[in-house]
Structure formats: structure tokens, C-alpha cells
């Protein structure tokens, strides 16, 4: 029984991270129809900023002030991504995007071919692991550029006008770019993010629970409730109007650009909070965003990409199910539990865990 309670608490902690990343994704989807695959990586950058500001061997600011500045950075950075990347590219034809995507892919491949900096992205292709001489890596990457351009401009016939799919690809490219920036500025060694509650535990009966778990779960609930309240305000209603019928909302005078900017800022803030909470509970490392973005999207799927309660509930269900299945049955079940839950839930409730009037198409 003690082990079961510990597993439920640990699962709820993990579920709160999944839920928060999922909520950030849904908030952005509500206003721009762009599934942001860089959401967790954006949050990770903010978490590194919080650690850098708070760590005594770095800047050494007071903890709460460092957290405030770090999360403010997350908010501003989210808005900046929308303003400088998403907004200028929205409405472009496919050719400029094809050029940008092709060059970006070439840059990614140079890193992968030359020093195997992208494990799992290159390794699965026979003979294309890392370790190529730099000149060979550049040559292979350059050859990929025209091929990618031809695929995007000639073979994909329905890309005459950009929609959310090319922008989705750009967010994937942003993920790699942010990972490189984090490594350049903060290094690739795992860091311990000390918080006032690090290593502090209490006993619930005969079960020992960490305050970091309580803080993560509690903050997840508080942020979810805060978002629900926000969507009942004037700006939240406008965001919901854009989500339901963007054309009509614009005709009614709602500034879609401002709404999108606010949504990306909120998404950055929520993702930053999620990754900072996770860093304070575990360790801060480059790869910590990779698993969370997948689980965040699973939570968003369970919420139909529109429902905040459904997304939060979905994240918590996935986290608890993974922990309990891994502890009570077999650890080999953990990687498959999330996908199993998605299949079962969507089979029973095609509109997600909480029914909304409209499902997002992704």
C-alpha cells in the first residue's frame, strides 16, 4: 500500500509536467492553429535561465527574484517567437518556407553527420551515424538542400499557401536551434537546481513524500485554474472567439495578431514554469524536454486540443497510469501506457476526456 501511494504521488508529479506542457500547447493552438513542437524546449531555456540566475556559482540572485526574472524571460521569449518567427511567415507562399526549411535541415544534418550530436535522429539510418569528416558532412548536407526544396515545392501539391503544417515544421527546426543555444551558453553537463524545498520530505502515515512533489502538483493545479479563470476574462473570451471562428472574430474587430502574441507569451510562461518545476525536482539537462513534449501532446490530444480541463486531466491520468503500471506490473509497460491510454480514451470518447463543441484538426 505504501508503494502504491508513492507511485500515485510520483505519477501525479510527472503528470503535472505533462499537463502543463499540454496546456501551453493548447493555449497556442487556440489562437494560431500552430502545434508548437518547440514548447518544451522553450520552457527548458527558461529553466536554464532560472538556474543560472539563482545558482550561487553563477549570478547568485535571491531564489524567488531569479525565478520571477526567469519566468518573465519565458513570457517575453514566447511573445518574441510569435512576433519575429511565426507572424512574418504566416501567409507566405511555400517557396520561401521551402528555402528556409531546406537550409535549416542542411545545418542540422552537418551536426548529425559530423559529430553525432543528434542521437536518434541520424543513428537509425544504416550507415549514417556520426563521425564523418567535416567536409563529407557538409557535402551530404548540401545535397539534402535541393532535394528538400523539390519535395516541398513540387511533390507536396497542396502547399500553395502556407497553413499550420509548414509552421509546425518550423517549430521542429526551432527545437534543434534552441537545443544548440542552450548547449552553447549553458553547456551540456547536468545541473542540480537547488530550491528551498530540495531534499525536504515529510511522512504521510508510513509513506515518505517530498515537498518538491507537493510543490509541483500544487503549482500545476494553480496554473491550470489560473488559465481557466483567464479564459473567462475579456482577453480570454477573445482568444476563444479566434479559436472557434477566426474569420468572424476578425470581422467583429478582434485583433488576431495581438491575441496570438498573448497566447504565445502565455504558452512560454506555462512551459517555463513546467520545466523549472521539473528541474527543481530532478536535474536540469539538455535532453529533459524530449520526453515531455511527446507526453504534452498526448495530454493535448486527450483534451481534443481545445479543452483545458481535458488536457490537464489527460496529463495527470497518463502520469499516474505510467507510474502505477511500472511499479505494480512491469517497468516495460511505462513507455507504452501513454499511447494505450490515448487509443482507449479516444475510442470511447472521440472528442476527448471533456467534450467541447469543436475538435482541432492537426
NUFISE-783362 format. One record per residue (C-alpha): x, y, z; residue in three letters. Coordinates in nm, 2 decimals. Layout:
! residues N
R      c1      c2      c3  residuo
R       X       Y       Z      ALA
...
//
This chain:
! residues 362
R      c1      c2      c3  residuo
R    0.00    0.00    0.00      UNK
R    0.29    0.24    0.08      UNK
R    0.45    0.17   -0.25      UNK
R    0.12    0.23   -0.43      UNK
R    0.07    0.57   -0.26      UNK
R    0.43    0.67   -0.35      UNK
R    0.37    0.56   -0.71      UNK
R    0.05    0.77   -0.73      UNK
R    0.22    1.07   -0.59      UNK
R    0.52    1.03   -0.82      UNK
R    0.28    0.98   -1.12      UNK
R    0.08    1.29   -1.02      UNK
R    0.41    1.49   -1.01      UNK
R    0.51    1.37   -1.36      UNK
R    0.15    1.42   -1.48      UNK
R    0.16    1.78   -1.37      UNK
R    0.46    1.84   -1.60      UNK
R    0.28    1.66   -1.89      UNK
R   -0.03    1.86   -1.82      UNK
R    0.14    2.20   -1.81      UNK
R    0.32    2.14   -2.14      UNK
R   -0.01    2.02   -2.28      UNK
R   -0.18    2.33   -2.16      UNK
R    0.09    2.55   -2.32      UNK
R    0.04    2.37   -2.65      UNK
R   -0.34    2.41   -2.63      UNK
R   -0.33    2.78   -2.55      UNK
R   -0.11    2.84   -2.86      UNK
R   -0.34    2.62   -3.07      UNK
R   -0.64    2.81   -2.96      UNK
R   -0.52    3.13   -3.12      UNK
R   -0.29    3.03   -3.41      UNK
R   -0.36    2.67   -3.51      UNK
R    0.01    2.60   -3.48      UNK
R    0.11    2.29   -3.29      UNK
R    0.43    2.41   -3.13      UNK
R    0.68    2.13   -3.11      UNK
R    0.94    2.36   -2.95      UNK
R    0.72    2.43   -2.65      UNK
R    0.91    2.21   -2.41      UNK
R    1.25    2.33   -2.54      UNK
R    1.14    2.69   -2.49      UNK
R    1.05    2.60   -2.13      UNK
R    1.38    2.43   -2.09      UNK
R    1.56    2.75   -2.20      UNK
R    1.37    2.94   -1.93      UNK
R    1.45    2.68   -1.67      UNK
R    1.82    2.72   -1.75      UNK
R    1.78    3.09   -1.72      UNK
R    1.63    3.05   -1.37      UNK
R    1.91    2.82   -1.26      UNK
R    2.18    3.05   -1.40      UNK
R    2.03    3.35   -1.22      UNK
R    1.97    3.16   -0.89      UNK
R    2.28    2.94   -0.87      UNK
R    2.55    3.07   -0.62      UNK
R    2.83    2.97   -0.86      UNK
R    2.67    3.17   -1.14      UNK
R    2.48    3.50   -1.09      UNK
R    2.36    3.42   -0.74      UNK
R    2.05    3.63   -0.72      UNK
R    1.79    3.55   -0.44      UNK
R    1.59    3.24   -0.54      UNK
R    1.24    3.40   -0.58      UNK
R    1.37    3.70   -0.77      UNK
R    1.57    3.47   -1.00      UNK
R    1.25    3.27   -1.06      UNK
R    1.05    3.58   -1.13      UNK
R    1.30    3.71   -1.38      UNK
R    1.34    3.37   -1.54      UNK
R    0.97    3.33   -1.59      UNK
R    0.94    3.69   -1.72      UNK
R    1.21    3.59   -1.97      UNK
R    1.00    3.28   -2.07      UNK
R    0.70    3.51   -2.13      UNK
R    0.89    3.76   -2.34      UNK
R    1.06    3.49   -2.53      UNK
R    0.73    3.32   -2.62      UNK
R    0.60    3.65   -2.75      UNK
R    0.92    3.71   -2.94      UNK
R    0.90    3.37   -3.12      UNK
R    0.55    3.47   -3.24      UNK
R    0.64    3.82   -3.34      UNK
R    0.97    3.75   -3.51      UNK
R    0.92    3.40   -3.65      UNK
R    0.56    3.29   -3.67      UNK
R    0.39    3.62   -3.77      UNK
R    0.63    3.72   -4.06      UNK
R    0.60    3.37   -4.21      UNK
R    0.22    3.34   -4.18      UNK
R    0.06    3.38   -4.52      UNK
R    0.38    3.33   -4.73      UNK
R    0.39    3.10   -5.03      UNK
R    0.56    2.77   -4.99      UNK
R    0.88    2.87   -5.18      UNK
R    1.04    3.10   -4.92      UNK
R    0.95    2.84   -4.65      UNK
R    1.09    2.56   -4.86      UNK
R    1.42    2.75   -4.89      UNK
R    1.43    2.82   -4.51      UNK
R    1.34    2.46   -4.42      UNK
R    1.60    2.32   -4.67      UNK
R    1.88    2.53   -4.53      UNK
R    1.78    2.45   -4.17      UNK
R    1.78    2.08   -4.25      UNK
R    2.12    2.11   -4.40      UNK
R    2.25    2.28   -4.09      UNK
R    2.10    2.01   -3.87      UNK
R    2.25    1.73   -4.08      UNK
R    2.60    1.88   -4.06      UNK
R    2.59    1.84   -3.69      UNK
R    2.44    1.49   -3.71      UNK
R    2.68    1.36   -3.97      UNK
R    2.99    1.52   -3.83      UNK
R    2.98    1.46   -3.46      UNK
R    2.66    1.26   -3.40      UNK
R    2.51    1.55   -3.20      UNK
R    2.16    1.43   -3.27      UNK
R    2.12    1.08   -3.12      UNK
R    1.82    0.90   -3.25      UNK
R    1.77    1.14   -3.55      UNK
R    2.05    1.01   -3.76      UNK
R    2.15    0.68   -3.60      UNK
R    1.85    0.48   -3.71      UNK
R    1.95    0.53   -4.08      UNK
R    2.20    0.25   -4.18      UNK
R    2.55    0.39   -4.24      UNK
R    2.45    0.75   -4.15      UNK
R    2.57    0.77   -3.79      UNK
R    2.81    1.04   -3.67      UNK
R    3.18    1.05   -3.72      UNK
R    3.20    1.16   -4.09      UNK
R    3.49    1.40   -4.18      UNK
R    3.37    1.76   -4.17      UNK
R    3.40    1.80   -4.55      UNK
R    3.19    1.49   -4.61      UNK
R    2.93    1.60   -4.36      UNK
R    2.90    1.94   -4.53      UNK
R    2.87    1.78   -4.88      UNK
R    2.60    1.54   -4.77      UNK
R    2.41    1.83   -4.60      UNK
R    2.44    2.05   -4.91      UNK
R    2.30    1.76   -5.13      UNK
R    2.00    1.75   -4.90      UNK
R    1.91    2.11   -4.96      UNK
R    1.78    2.09   -5.32      UNK
R    1.61    1.76   -5.25      UNK
R    1.42    1.91   -4.96      UNK
R    1.33    2.21   -5.17      UNK
R    1.20    1.99   -5.46      UNK
R    0.99    1.78   -5.22      UNK
R    0.83    2.09   -5.06      UNK
R    0.76    2.28   -5.39      UNK
R    0.69    2.01   -5.64      UNK
R    0.58    1.69   -5.47      UNK
R    0.36    1.85   -5.20      UNK
R    0.09    1.98   -5.43      UNK
R   -0.13    2.13   -5.16      UNK
R    0.12    2.37   -5.02      UNK
R    0.04    2.67   -5.24      UNK
R   -0.04    2.89   -4.94      UNK
R    0.12    2.83   -4.61      UNK
R   -0.10    2.68   -4.34      UNK
R   -0.02    2.54   -4.00      UNK
R    0.17    2.24   -4.13      UNK
R    0.48    2.44   -4.26      UNK
R    0.48    2.64   -3.94      UNK
R    0.47    2.32   -3.75      UNK
R    0.79    2.22   -3.93      UNK
R    0.94    2.55   -3.84      UNK
R    0.88    2.48   -3.47      UNK
R    1.05    2.15   -3.51      UNK
R    1.35    2.34   -3.65      UNK
R    1.33    2.58   -3.36      UNK
R    1.36    2.29   -3.12      UNK
R    1.71    2.20   -3.27      UNK
R    1.81    2.56   -3.27      UNK
R    1.72    2.61   -2.90      UNK
R    1.90    2.29   -2.80      UNK
R    2.21    2.42   -2.97      UNK
R    2.18    2.76   -2.80      UNK
R    2.13    2.60   -2.46      UNK
R    2.45    2.39   -2.51      UNK
R    2.65    2.69   -2.63      UNK
R    2.55    2.92   -2.34      UNK
R    2.50    2.67   -2.05      UNK
R    2.70    2.36   -2.15      UNK
R    2.58    2.00   -2.18      UNK
R    2.65    1.88   -1.82      UNK
R    2.35    1.80   -1.60      UNK
R    2.30    2.07   -1.33      UNK
R    2.14    2.05   -0.99      UNK
R    1.88    2.32   -0.94      UNK
R    1.86    2.38   -0.57      UNK
R    1.53    2.51   -0.44      UNK
R    1.42    2.59   -0.08      UNK
R    1.24    2.26   -0.07      UNK
R    1.51    2.04   -0.23      UNK
R    1.56    1.73   -0.02      UNK
R    1.29    1.82    0.23      UNK
R    1.04    1.53    0.30      UNK
R    0.75    1.46    0.53      UNK
R    0.58    1.14    0.63      UNK
R    0.22    1.07    0.54      UNK
R    0.15    0.77    0.76      UNK
R    0.43    0.54    0.67      UNK
R    0.48    0.69    0.32      UNK
R    0.76    0.95    0.27      UNK
R    0.67    1.22    0.03      UNK
R    0.90    1.50   -0.10      UNK
R    0.80    1.86   -0.08      UNK
R    0.92    1.90   -0.44      UNK
R    0.65    1.66   -0.54      UNK
R    0.38    1.86   -0.35      UNK
R    0.50    2.19   -0.49      UNK
R    0.50    2.05   -0.85      UNK
R    0.15    1.91   -0.82      UNK
R    0.02    2.21   -0.63      UNK
R    0.16    2.46   -0.88      UNK
R    0.03    2.25   -1.17      UNK
R   -0.32    2.28   -1.03      UNK
R   -0.28    2.65   -0.95      UNK
R   -0.16    2.73   -1.31      UNK
R   -0.45    2.52   -1.46      UNK
R   -0.71    2.70   -1.25      UNK
R   -0.54    3.04   -1.34      UNK
R   -0.57    2.96   -1.71      UNK
R   -0.94    2.86   -1.67      UNK
R   -1.00    3.19   -1.50      UNK
R   -0.81    3.38   -1.77      UNK
R   -1.03    3.23   -2.04      UNK
R   -1.33    3.39   -1.87      UNK
R   -1.18    3.74   -1.89      UNK
R   -1.22    3.98   -2.18      UNK
R   -0.90    3.87   -2.34      UNK
R   -0.97    3.50   -2.28      UNK
R   -1.31    3.53   -2.45      UNK
R   -1.15    3.70   -2.75      UNK
R   -0.90    3.41   -2.77      UNK
R   -1.18    3.16   -2.76      UNK
R   -1.36    3.35   -3.03      UNK
R   -1.05    3.33   -3.25      UNK
R   -1.03    2.96   -3.18      UNK
R   -1.39    2.90   -3.27      UNK
R   -1.42    3.11   -3.58      UNK
R   -1.12    3.33   -3.67      UNK
R   -1.29    3.49   -3.97      UNK
R   -1.60    3.61   -3.79      UNK
R   -1.39    3.72   -3.49      UNK
R   -1.18    3.94   -3.71      UNK
R   -1.49    4.09   -3.87      UNK
R   -1.60    4.18   -3.52      UNK
R   -1.29    4.38   -3.47      UNK
R   -1.08    4.13   -3.27      UNK
R   -0.71    4.18   -3.34      UNK
R   -0.59    3.83   -3.41      UNK
R   -0.22    3.94   -3.41      UNK
R   -0.24    4.07   -3.05      UNK
R   -0.44    3.77   -2.94      UNK
R   -0.18    3.54   -3.10      UNK
R    0.10    3.73   -2.93      UNK
R   -0.06    3.70   -2.59      UNK
R   -0.12    3.32   -2.64      UNK
R    0.24    3.26   -2.73      UNK
R    0.35    3.46   -2.43      UNK
R    0.13    3.26   -2.20      UNK
R    0.25    2.94   -2.36      UNK
R    0.61    3.04   -2.30      UNK
R    0.53    3.12   -1.93      UNK
R    0.35    2.79   -1.87      UNK
R    0.61    2.58   -2.04      UNK
R    0.88    2.77   -1.85      UNK
R    0.70    2.70   -1.52      UNK
R    0.67    2.33   -1.61      UNK
R    1.04    2.29   -1.69      UNK
R    1.16    2.49   -1.39      UNK
R    0.95    2.28   -1.16      UNK
R    1.08    1.96   -1.31      UNK
R    1.44    2.09   -1.29      UNK
R    1.39    2.16   -0.92      UNK
R    1.27    1.81   -0.86      UNK
R    1.51    1.61   -1.07      UNK
R    1.81    1.76   -1.26      UNK
R    1.85    2.02   -1.53      UNK
R    1.98    1.86   -1.85      UNK
R    1.96    1.91   -2.23      UNK
R    1.75    1.60   -2.30      UNK
R    1.48    1.67   -2.04      UNK
R    1.25    1.84   -2.29      UNK
R    1.24    1.55   -2.54      UNK
R    1.01    1.32   -2.35      UNK
R    0.79    1.59   -2.21      UNK
R    0.69    1.73   -2.55      UNK
R    0.56    1.39   -2.65      UNK
R    0.36    1.35   -2.33      UNK
R    0.25    1.71   -2.35      UNK
R    0.10    1.64   -2.70      UNK
R   -0.06    1.33   -2.57      UNK
R   -0.23    1.53   -2.29      UNK
R   -0.34    1.79   -2.55      UNK
R   -0.48    1.51   -2.77      UNK
R   -0.68    1.38   -2.47      UNK
R   -0.82    1.73   -2.44      UNK
R   -0.92    1.74   -2.80      UNK
R   -0.66    2.03   -2.85      UNK
R   -0.93    2.27   -2.72      UNK
R   -1.02    2.17   -2.36      UNK
R   -0.80    2.30   -2.08      UNK
R   -0.97    2.07   -1.82      UNK
R   -0.94    1.77   -2.05      UNK
R   -0.58    1.84   -2.12      UNK
R   -0.49    1.88   -1.75      UNK
R   -0.68    1.56   -1.66      UNK
R   -0.52    1.38   -1.95      UNK
R   -0.17    1.47   -1.84      UNK
R   -0.24    1.36   -1.48      UNK
R   -0.40    1.03   -1.60      UNK
R   -0.10    0.95   -1.81      UNK
R    0.15    1.03   -1.54      UNK
R   -0.03    0.82   -1.27      UNK
R   -0.10    0.53   -1.51      UNK
R    0.27    0.52   -1.61      UNK
R    0.39    0.52   -1.25      UNK
R    0.14    0.26   -1.12      UNK
R    0.18    0.03   -1.42      UNK
R    0.55    0.05   -1.39      UNK
R    0.55   -0.02   -1.02      UNK
R    0.27   -0.27   -0.99      UNK
R    0.31   -0.47   -1.31      UNK
R    0.63   -0.41   -1.51      UNK
R    0.85   -0.12   -1.59      UNK
R    0.84   -0.23   -1.96      UNK
R    0.48   -0.11   -1.97      UNK
R    0.57    0.26   -1.89      UNK
R    0.67    0.36   -2.24      UNK
R    0.35    0.22   -2.39      UNK
R    0.10    0.33   -2.13      UNK
R    0.06    0.68   -2.28      UNK
R   -0.03    0.56   -2.63      UNK
R   -0.25    0.29   -2.49      UNK
R   -0.45    0.55   -2.29      UNK
R   -0.49    0.76   -2.60      UNK
R   -0.62    0.47   -2.80      UNK
R   -0.87    0.36   -2.53      UNK
R   -0.99    0.71   -2.44      UNK
R   -1.04    0.83   -2.80      UNK
R   -1.22    0.50   -2.88      UNK
R   -1.47    0.56   -2.60      UNK
R   -1.47    0.95   -2.61      UNK
R   -1.37    1.06   -2.97      UNK
R   -1.39    1.43   -2.85      UNK
R   -1.15    1.38   -2.56      UNK
R   -1.20    1.35   -2.19      UNK
R   -1.42    1.66   -2.17      UNK
R   -1.65    1.73   -2.46      UNK
R   -1.61    2.06   -2.63      UNK
R   -1.80    2.19   -2.92      UNK
R   -1.51    2.16   -3.16      UNK
R   -1.21    1.95   -3.21      UNK
R   -0.88    2.09   -3.35      UNK
R   -0.75    1.94   -3.67      UNK
R   -0.38    1.88   -3.66      UNK
//
